[in-house]
Amino acid sequence: MYMHIILNGEKREVPDGVTILELLEFLKIEHQRVAVERNGEIVKKDRFTMTVVNEGDRLELVSFMGGGSGAEGAIGN
């Protein structure tokens, strides 16, 4: 089954009941290089395996890139 979330401002369909870590794996995003905000609160990396994504959650993902020009790396746009 699938559920709908808002990911970086856009509606997305993702597997039902996934954790943050499972969602990142589903999206093929390296969890070591991303910051996650869920419903307005930052999720610490050590909570990625315990934090379950729910129907209607609003997630913001930002990846970190080394040695660049300072441009942000928003994911999912």
C-alpha positions as CSV (number, residue, x, y, z in Angstrom):
1,M,0.0,0.0,0.0
2,Y,1.0,3.6,-0.5
3,M,0.3,6.9,1.2
4,H,0.7,10.5,0.3
5,I,3.1,13.0,1.8
6,I,4.3,16.4,0.9
7,L,8.0,16.2,0.0
8,N,9.8,19.5,-0.5
9,G,6.5,21.2,-1.3
10,E,5.2,18.5,-3.8
11,K,2.7,15.8,-3.2
12,R,4.4,12.3,-3.5
13,E,3.2,8.7,-3.2
14,V,5.5,6.6,-1.0
15,P,5.2,3.1,0.7
16,D,2.9,3.0,3.7
17,G,4.5,2.9,7.1
18,V,8.1,3.6,6.1
19,T,10.7,5.0,8.5
20,I,12.7,8.1,7.5
21,L,15.7,5.8,6.7
22,E,13.5,3.5,4.5
23,L,12.1,6.5,2.7
24,L,15.5,7.8,1.9
25,E,16.5,4.3,0.6
26,F,13.3,4.3,-1.5
27,L,14.2,7.7,-2.9
28,K,17.8,6.5,-3.4
29,I,19.2,9.3,-1.2
30,E,22.3,8.8,0.9
31,H,21.2,9.2,4.5
32,Q,24.6,10.4,5.7
33,R,24.5,13.5,3.5
34,V,20.9,14.8,4.1
35,A,19.1,16.8,6.7
36,V,15.4,16.0,7.3
37,E,12.6,18.2,8.6
38,R,9.3,16.5,9.4
39,N,6.3,18.6,10.1
40,G,8.4,21.6,11.0
41,E,10.9,19.7,13.3
42,I,14.4,18.6,12.5
43,V,14.8,14.8,12.7
44,K,18.2,13.8,14.2
45,K,20.1,11.2,12.2
46,D,20.1,8.7,15.1
47,R,16.2,8.8,14.9
48,F,15.9,8.0,11.2
49,T,15.4,4.3,11.9
50,M,12.7,5.0,14.6
51,T,10.7,7.8,13.0
52,V,7.8,6.5,11.0
53,V,6.4,8.7,8.2
54,N,2.6,9.1,8.3
55,E,0.0,9.9,5.7
56,G,0.0,13.7,5.1
57,D,3.4,14.4,6.7
58,R,5.3,17.3,5.3
59,L,9.0,16.5,4.8
60,E,11.8,18.8,3.7
61,L,15.0,17.1,2.6
62,V,18.2,19.0,2.0
63,S,21.4,17.3,0.8
64,F,24.9,18.5,1.6
65,M,27.4,18.8,-1.1
66,G,31.1,19.3,-0.5
67,G,33.3,21.9,-2.1
68,G,30.7,23.7,-4.1
69,S,29.8,27.3,-4.6
70,G,27.5,27.4,-1.6
71,A,24.4,26.5,-3.5
72,E,21.9,24.4,-1.6
73,G,21.0,20.9,-2.8
74,A,17.2,20.6,-2.4
75,I,15.9,17.1,-3.2
76,G,12.7,16.1,-4.8
77,N,12.1,19.1,-7.0
